[in-house]
Amino acid sequence: DGGITQSPKYLFRKEGQNVTLSCEQNLNHDAMYWYRQDPGQGLRLIYYSQIVNDFQKGDIAEGYSVSREKKESFPLTVTSAQKNPTAFYLCASSIGQGANEQYFGPGTRLTVT
Amino acid sequence: AQSVAQPEDQVNVAEGNPLTVKCTYSVSGNPYLFWYVQYPNRGLQFLLKYITGDNLVKGSYGFEAEFNKSQTSFHLKKPSALVSDSALYFCAVRASGFQKLVFGTGTRLLVSP
């Protein structure tokens, strides 16, 4: 997990509230990613960013928003529009695209009731 | 479209025996292939990758993987399993020229003493 921090590790929210998950990296990586992990479904890409002030939707972007104002930070907001937000959220970064591997943070487990 | 299949939800092996975790892929063009490991409530750790060249790739913790282009497979192997290898293993693929990394659904490896 080294070099990427996610906070908090566990997060509890009431339905209808927006919540922001933090992701910070000190690896000087240009690209950053947010994934959602649900049991038996592997990882699904929510948003990714290749450079500061630019980001693209992944496969399941509805109900989520991101910003990339600094190279080292890529926060994810889970909005009240996300129908099933309870999940394990993983942030990752890489030097670039192509053959470069991604490095993952420790994850945030979000529970919405 | 890119896709990855991990046909086994779970693999059981006795400590000291060889282990294989299977992965097949589908991409247009040349693939970049990756294996990651995840311990409970943790982020993913990179094990190894195939870009080009030698079909046998060696990685961390004694793991290796064999790229087979004709069978479109990238199976993960280890000659002698340890109890501490018990974890969730993910195969992932990215086609050269594409931006997204596509993950399989994961295979749980259980190594018994």
Interface residues (C-beta under 8 A of the other chain):
Chain A: D1 I4 Q6 G40 Q41 G42 L43 L45 Y48 Q50 Q56 G58 D59 F88 L90 A92 Q97 G98 A99 E101 Q102 Y103 F104 G105 P106 G107 R109
Chain B: D9 Y32 F34 Y36 N41 R42 G43 L44 Q45 F46 K49 I51 F90 R94 S96 Q99 K100 L101 F103 G104 T105 G106
